Amino acid sequence: MFVVVRMLQALAPALYHSSRDVRVTGVALLIANVVPLLGVIFAGWNPSEILYLYWLESLIVGFFTLLGILGSGLVRRENDALRWGMLGLSLFSAAFFTVHYGGFNFGHGIFLALLDTFLQSVMQGSSPLSDNVSMDGMNSVFEGDGFLPLNLFLYVVERTGLQPEHWFSKRSIFPAVFFLVLSHGFSFFKHDVATGRMAQTIPMEYMFRPYGRIFLMHIFIIVGFMVFMGGIVLIGKWATIPLMMLWIGMKLSADLKAHARMAAPATSNPVLVD
């Protein structure tokens, strides 16, 4: 535990000096982000799997944000008109968030799938712009039957070994996804449900909350990935694990700093529904 606390202090000093509850959930987030590092070192997880893991984390954040939007509408207001109005606002906000945030993640997922395609060519020693680059993954998304975002999600599930029958195989990223769900779920319960903050936050505030954090996280993911790609080209494949450790560390530092800013002032003072 001493090592974990020191890591927290080094990576995010602001988080280390935050309230006890924020530090506790910060430690949970730190542990969840260490799992991919262990997967890289001991299970041979490759950069593509880490890339998709962080994309899936965006979906996890979106899920708990959606719970907050809907939950904030189920509170008792000063009168019935305000109560029903806030409930309607929460339903509208939830629908808008699902479309907007989902569209953002779909576009970002397609971009990551393209990066993955180029990465595979680099790791195989060929040019990313050559005619030999396989586009099978992208074809399965755009040429498959059904809803495009669902096709993308199913492709990522297959690509990362997240089918139930592969959950406990060495190359599946299921342990990392599991710990990220636990971490974000624990944070949501600790800061929004247990403290009553959900009852003091309007749906629109919940709706916009994750964008800054997710945008910053994805910037670090992409920058880290570019550093990794450049390192592989300039140094060689032997540097894969050290470069991936640097990449994961960059993302973790950004994540913890964003977590330290998670406490937002309440905008109203409703009472929870009995």
C-alpha positions in Angstrom: 0.0 0.0 0.0 2.9 2.3 0.7 4.1 1.9 -2.8 0.6 2.6 -4.2 0.4 5.8 -2.1 3.9 7.0 -3.3 2.9 6.3 -6.9 -0.3 8.4 -6.4 1.8 11.2 -4.9 4.3 11.2 -7.8 1.8 10.9 -10.7 -0.9 13.3 -9.4 0.1 15.5 -6.5 -3.2 17.3 -6.6 -5.1 14.0 -6.2 -2.8 13.1 -3.3 -3.7 16.3 -1.5 -7.5 16.0 -2.2 -10.1 14.7 0.2 -9.9 11.2 1.6 -12.8 9.9 -0.6 -11.2 11.3 -3.7 -7.9 9.6 -2.7 -9.6 6.3 -2.1 -11.2 6.3 -5.5 -8.0 7.5 -7.0 -6.2 4.5 -5.6 -8.9 2.3 -7.1 -8.3 4.0 -10.5 -4.5 3.6 -10.1 -4.9 -0.1 -9.4 -7.2 -0.6 -12.4 -4.7 1.2 -14.7 -1.8 -1.0 -13.4 -3.6 -4.2 -14.7 -2.9 -3.3 -18.4 0.8 -2.9 -17.4 0.8 -6.4 -15.9 -0.9 -7.7 -19.0 1.9 -6.2 -21.2 4.7 -7.6 -19.0 3.3 -11.1 -18.1 0.6 -11.9 -20.7 2.1 -10.4 -23.8 -0.7 -8.0 -24.5 0.1 -5.9 -27.6 -0.3 -2.2 -28.3 -3.6 -2.8 -30.3 -5.2 -4.4 -27.3 -4.2 -1.5 -25.0 -5.5 0.9 -27.7 -8.9 -0.8 -27.7 -9.0 -1.2 -23.9 -8.8 2.6 -23.5 -11.6 3.0 -26.1 -13.7 0.6 -24.1 -13.0 2.7 -21.0 -14.6 5.6 -22.7 -17.8 3.5 -23.1 -17.6 2.6 -19.4 -17.4 6.3 -18.4 -20.3 7.0 -20.7 -22.4 4.3 -19.1 -22.0 5.7 -15.6 -22.6 9.2 -16.9 -25.9 8.0 -18.3 -26.8 6.5 -14.9 -26.1 9.9 -13.4 -28.2 11.8 -16.0 -31.2 9.5 -15.4 -30.7 9.3 -11.6 -30.5 13.1 -11.3 -34.0 13.3 -12.8 -35.5 11.0 -10.2 -35.4 13.5 -7.3 -38.2 15.3 -5.5 -38.5 19.0 -6.4 -40.4 21.9 -4.9 -43.5 21.1 -6.9 -44.9 18.5 -9.3 -44.4 20.7 -12.3 -40.7 21.2 -11.6 -40.3 17.5 -10.7 -41.9 16.3 -14.0 -40.0 19.0 -15.9 -36.7 17.8 -14.5 -37.6 14.2 -15.3 -38.3 15.2 -18.9 -35.0 17.1 -19.0 -33.2 14.0 -17.8 -34.8 11.8 -20.4 -34.0 14.3 -23.2 -30.4 14.7 -21.9 -30.0 10.9 -21.8 -31.1 10.5 -25.4 -29.0 13.4 -26.6 -25.9 12.2 -24.7 -26.4 8.7 -26.1 -26.4 9.9 -29.7 -23.7 12.6 -29.3 -21.3 10.7 -27.0 -21.9 7.5 -28.9 -21.2 9.2 -32.2 -18.0 10.7 -30.8 -16.8 7.3 -29.7 -17.8 5.6 -32.9 -15.7 8.1 -34.9 -12.8 7.7 -32.5 -13.1 3.9 -32.6 -12.9 3.9 -36.4 -9.8 6.1 -36.1 -8.2 3.7 -33.6 -9.0 0.8 -35.9 -7.1 2.6 -38.7 -4.2 3.1 -36.3 -4.3 -0.5 -35.4 -4.1 -1.5 -39.1 -1.1 0.7 -39.6 0.5 -0.7 -36.4 0.2 -4.2 -37.6 2.0 -3.4 -40.8 4.8 -1.6 -38.9 5.2 -4.6 -36.4 5.4 -6.9 -39.5 8.2 -4.7 -41.0 6.2 -3.3 -43.9 5.1 0.2 -44.8 1.7 1.3 -43.5 1.0 2.8 -47.0 1.8 -0.4 -48.9 -0.8 -2.4 -50.8 -0.1 -5.4 -48.5 -1.8 -3.8 -45.5 -4.8 -5.9 -44.4 -8.1 -4.0 -44.1 -10.1 -7.1 -43.0 -11.0 -5.4 -39.7 -12.4 -2.3 -41.3 -14.2 -4.4 -43.9 -15.9 -6.4 -41.1 -17.2 -3.1 -39.6 -18.5 -1.4 -42.8 -19.5 -4.5 -44.8 -21.1 -6.5 -42.0 -24.8 -6.7 -41.5 -26.4 -4.6 -38.9 -25.8 -1.3 -37.1 -22.3 0.2 -37.8 -21.5 1.1 -34.1 -22.6 -2.4 -33.0 -20.4 -3.9 -35.8 -17.4 -1.9 -34.4 -18.1 -2.9 -30.8 -18.3 -6.6 -31.8 -15.1 -6.3 -33.8 -13.3 -4.9 -30.8 -14.7 -7.6 -28.6 -13.4 -10.3 -31.0 -10.1 -8.5 -31.5 -9.4 -8.3 -27.7 -10.7 -11.7 -26.6 -13.7 -10.4 -24.7 -16.0 -13.2 -25.8 -17.2 -15.1 -22.6 -15.4 -18.3 -23.7 -12.1 -16.4 -23.8 -12.4 -14.3 -20.6 -9.8 -16.3 -18.7 -7.3 -16.9 -21.5 -3.9 -15.3 -21.4 -4.5 -12.8 -24.2 -7.9 -11.6 -23.2 -8.1 -8.1 -21.8 -11.1 -9.1 -19.7 -9.3 -8.6 -16.3 -8.4 -5.0 -17.3 -12.0 -4.2 -18.4 -13.4 -5.8 -15.2 -11.2 -3.7 -12.9 -12.0 -0.5 -14.9 -15.7 -1.2 -14.5 -15.2 -1.8 -10.7 -13.1 1.4 -10.4 -15.5 3.7 -12.3 -18.5 2.0 -10.6 -17.0 2.5 -7.2 -16.2 6.1 -7.9 -19.8 6.8 -9.1 -21.2 5.2 -6.0 -18.8 6.9 -3.6 -19.0 10.4 -5.1 -22.5 10.6 -6.6 -24.8 8.1 -4.8 -23.4 7.8 -1.3 -22.8 11.5 -0.8 -26.2 12.6 -2.3 -24.4 14.6 -5.0 -26.7 13.0 -7.6 -29.6 14.7 -5.9 -27.8 18.1 -6.2 -26.8 17.9 -9.8 -29.0 18.7 -12.8 -29.0 16.3 -15.8 -27.3 18.8 -18.1 -24.3 19.1 -15.7 -23.9 15.3 -15.8 -24.2 15.3 -19.5 -21.2 17.6 -20.1 -19.1 16.3 -17.3 -17.1 13.5 -19.0 -16.1 15.3 -22.2 -13.2 17.2 -20.8 -11.8 14.1 -19.1 -12.3 11.9 -22.1 -10.9 14.4 -24.5 -7.8 14.8 -22.5 -7.4 11.1 -22.0 -7.7 10.4 -25.7 -5.1 13.1 -26.5 -2.7 11.4 -24.2 -3.6 8.0 -25.7 -3.0 9.2 -29.3 0.2 11.1 -28.4 1.5 8.1 -26.4 0.7 5.8 -29.3 2.6 8.1 -31.7 5.6 8.0 -29.4 5.3 4.3 -29.4 5.1 4.0 -33.2 8.1 6.4 -33.6 10.1 4.5 -31.1 9.4 1.2 -32.8 10.5 2.6 -36.2 13.6 4.4 -34.8 14.8 1.9 -32.1 13.3 -1.4 -33.0 10.8 -4.0 -31.8 13.0 -4.9 -28.8 11.8 -1.6 -27.3 8.1 -2.6 -27.4 7.6 -3.2 -23.7 9.5 -0.2 -22.4 7.6 2.1 -24.9 4.3 0.6 -23.9 5.1 1.1 -20.2 5.8 4.8 -21.0 2.6 5.0 -23.0 0.5 3.5 -20.2 2.2 5.8 -17.7 1.3 8.9 -19.7 -2.3 7.9 -19.9 -2.4 7.0 -16.2 -1.0 10.4 -15.2 -3.6 12.3 -17.3 -6.4 10.1 -15.9 -5.4 10.7 -12.2 -5.1 14.4 -12.7 -8.6 14.5 -14.3 -9.9 12.4 -11.4 -8.6 15.0 -9.0 -10.8 17.6 -10.6 -14.0 15.5 -10.5 -15.7 17.2 -7.5 -18.1 19.7 -9.0 -20.2 22.2 -7.1 -23.9 21.4 -6.8 -26.3 23.5 -8.8 -29.5 22.8 -6.9 -30.7 21.3 -3.6 -33.5 18.8 -4.3 -34.4 15.9 -2.1 -34.2 12.3 -3.2 -37.5 10.5 -4.1 -38.7 8.5 -1.2 
